[in-house]
Amino acid sequence: MERPAADGHRDTSATTAQGQRVHMIHNWGWEPAIVPAAKNLTDILDGTRISPGTALQLRPWDVRVLAAEGEPRSQDENLG
């Protein structure tokens, strides 16, 4: 699902084969952008944990790849 946000940023998300939700936050503009986190997330590249409401800083033409926390990583964990 892709949903446009204000000022040229977009949040595209997908579900991995293990069932984890991943969000790609893009800044499609020439100016830096700040996007508030909507839920608990983890930056996939550096492991930083992000709380809801945290301001995500995006440089011009930047992207952040974030995994949703608290969501199952595999279907087997759903059965628990």
TIDODREN-199896 format. One record per residue: residue number from 1; x, y, z of N, C-alpha, C in turn; residue in three letters. Coordinates in steps of 0.1 Angstrom, whole numbers. Layout:
// TIDODREN-199896
(pt NUM,(X,Y,Z),(X,Y,Z),(X,Y,Z),"ALA")
...
//
This chain:
// TIDODREN-199896
(pt 1,(8,-12,0),(0,0,0),(9,12,0),"MET")
(pt 2,(5,22,-8),(13,34,-9),(3,46,-6),"GLU")
(pt 3,(7,55,3),(-2,66,6),(6,79,6),"ARG")
(pt 4,(2,89,-2),(9,101,-2),(8,109,11),"PRO")
(pt 5,(18,115,15),(18,124,27),(21,138,22),"ALA")
(pt 6,(20,147,32),(22,161,29),(37,164,24),"ALA")
(pt 7,(38,174,16),(52,179,13),(61,169,6),"ASP")
(pt 8,(55,159,-2),(63,151,-10),(68,138,-4),"GLY")
(pt 9,(65,135,8),(69,122,13),(59,111,12),"HIS")
(pt 10,(63,99,11),(54,87,9),(59,76,18),"ARG")
(pt 11,(49,69,23),(51,57,31),(46,45,23),"ASP")
(pt 12,(55,37,19),(52,25,12),(55,13,21),"THR")
(pt 13,(46,3,22),(49,-8,31),(46,-21,24),"SER")
(pt 14,(53,-31,30),(52,-45,25),(53,-54,37),"ALA")
(pt 15,(49,-67,34),(51,-77,44),(61,-87,39),"THR")
(pt 16,(71,-90,48),(81,-100,44),(75,-114,44),"THR")
(pt 17,(83,-123,38),(79,-138,38),(77,-143,53),"ALA")
(pt 18,(84,-136,62),(83,-141,76),(71,-134,83),"GLN")
(pt 19,(64,-125,76),(52,-119,82),(55,-106,89),"GLY")
(pt 20,(67,-100,88),(70,-87,94),(66,-76,85),"GLN")
(pt 21,(60,-65,90),(57,-54,82),(69,-44,81),"ARG")
(pt 22,(72,-40,69),(84,-31,67),(78,-19,60),"VAL")
(pt 23,(83,-7,64),(78,6,59),(90,13,52),"HIS")
(pt 24,(89,18,40),(99,26,34),(93,40,33),"MET")
(pt 25,(99,49,40),(95,63,41),(104,71,31),"ILE")
(pt 26,(99,77,21),(106,84,11),(104,99,12),"HIS")
(pt 27,(114,107,10),(113,122,8),(116,125,-7),"ASN")
(pt 28,(105,128,-14),(107,130,-29),(108,145,-31),"TRP")
(pt 29,(115,152,-23),(116,167,-24),(131,172,-23),"GLY")
(pt 30,(133,184,-26),(146,191,-25),(149,196,-11),"TRP")
(pt 31,(139,197,-3),(140,202,11),(140,190,21),"GLU")
(pt 32,(147,192,32),(146,182,43),(132,181,48),"PRO")
(pt 33,(128,169,53),(115,167,58),(115,161,71),"ALA")
(pt 34,(104,163,79),(102,156,92),(89,149,91),"ILE")
(pt 35,(89,136,94),(77,128,94),(76,121,108),"VAL")
(pt 36,(64,123,115),(63,116,128),(60,101,126),"PRO")
(pt 37,(67,93,134),(65,79,134),(51,76,140),"ALA")
(pt 38,(43,67,133),(30,64,137),(29,53,147),"ALA")
(pt 39,(40,45,148),(40,33,157),(54,30,161),"LYS")
(pt 40,(56,20,170),(69,15,173),(76,9,161),"ASN")
(pt 41,(88,14,158),(95,10,146),(110,7,150),"LEU")
(pt 42,(117,0,141),(131,-2,142),(137,1,129),"THR")
(pt 43,(148,9,129),(155,12,116),(162,-1,112),"ASP")
(pt 44,(160,-6,100),(166,-19,96),(181,-17,94),"ILE")
(pt 45,(186,-6,90),(200,-4,87),(209,-3,100),"LEU")
(pt 46,(204,4,110),(212,6,122),(207,1,135),"ASP")
(pt 47,(194,-4,135),(189,-10,147),(183,0,156),"GLY")
(pt 48,(182,12,153),(177,23,162),(162,20,164),"THR")
(pt 49,(157,20,177),(143,19,180),(137,33,180),"ARG")
(pt 50,(125,33,174),(118,46,172),(104,45,178),"ILE")
(pt 51,(100,54,187),(87,54,194),(77,62,186),"SER")
(pt 52,(64,59,188),(54,67,182),(55,82,185),"PRO")
(pt 53,(54,90,175),(55,104,176),(69,110,174),"GLY")
(pt 54,(79,101,174),(93,105,172),(94,112,158),"THR")
(pt 55,(101,123,157),(102,130,144),(113,123,136),"ALA")
(pt 56,(110,117,125),(119,111,116),(125,121,106),"LEU")
(pt 57,(138,123,107),(145,133,99),(148,127,85),"GLN")
(pt 58,(144,133,74),(147,129,61),(154,140,53),"LEU")
(pt 59,(166,137,48),(173,146,39),(166,147,26),"ARG")
(pt 60,(169,157,17),(163,157,4),(166,143,-4),"PRO")
(pt 61,(156,138,-10),(157,125,-18),(161,114,-9),"TRP")
(pt 62,(158,114,4),(162,103,13),(152,93,14),"ASP")
(pt 63,(155,81,20),(146,71,23),(150,64,37),"VAL")
(pt 64,(140,60,44),(143,53,57),(135,40,55),"ARG")
(pt 65,(142,29,59),(136,15,59),(134,11,73),"VAL")
(pt 66,(121,9,77),(118,7,91),(109,-6,92),"LEU")
(pt 67,(112,-14,103),(104,-26,106),(94,-22,117),"ALA")
(pt 68,(82,-26,116),(72,-24,126),(75,-34,138),"ALA")
(pt 69,(75,-28,150),(78,-37,162),(64,-42,167),"GLU")
(pt 70,(65,-53,174),(53,-58,181),(44,-66,171),"GLY")
(pt 71,(49,-68,159),(42,-76,149),(49,-89,147),"GLU")
(pt 72,(43,-100,145),(49,-112,144),(60,-113,133),"PRO")
(pt 73,(71,-120,136),(81,-122,126),(79,-134,117),"ARG")
(pt 74,(71,-143,122),(68,-155,113),(54,-160,117),"SER")
(pt 75,(48,-168,108),(35,-173,110),(35,-183,122),"GLN")
(pt 76,(46,-190,124),(47,-199,136),(45,-192,149),"ASP")
(pt 77,(50,-179,150),(48,-172,163),(33,-168,165),"GLU")
(pt 78,(25,-167,154),(11,-164,155),(4,-175,162),"ASN")
(pt 79,(9,-188,161),(2,-199,166),(3,-201,181),"LEU")
(pt 80,(14,-195,187),(18,-196,201),(7,-195,210),"GLY")
//
